[in-house]
Amino acid sequence: MCQATVYLGETKIAQDVIRLKPVQDGVRLETFFEEPMTVCGTLKEINFLKHSVLLTPIKEDDDE
């Protein structure tokens, strides 16, 4: 199977991810048996050999 583990920075946030989709608020992650989740991050790297995805957190503006 080709599921991936997703990291936000150095923190593992999801495993067995089957679909990753960019959305307005960040990145939507889907697995077989859990509800989809949206992460406030941007794609930094995909490592197909290690089945891993690295996201960079989206920084909030300090002005708000």
Stockholm file with secondary structure:
# STOCKHOLM 1.0

chainA/1-64         MCQATVYLGETKIAQDVIRLKPVQDGVRLETFFEEPMTVCGTLKEINFLKHSVLLTPIKEDDDE
#=GR chainA/1-64 SS CCCEEEEETTEEEEEEEEEEEEETTEEEEEESSSCCEEESEEEEEEETTTTEEEEEECCCCTTC
#=GC SS_cons        CCCEEEEETTEEEEEEEEEEEEETTEEEEEESSSCCEEESEEEEEEETTTTEEEEEECCCCTTC
//
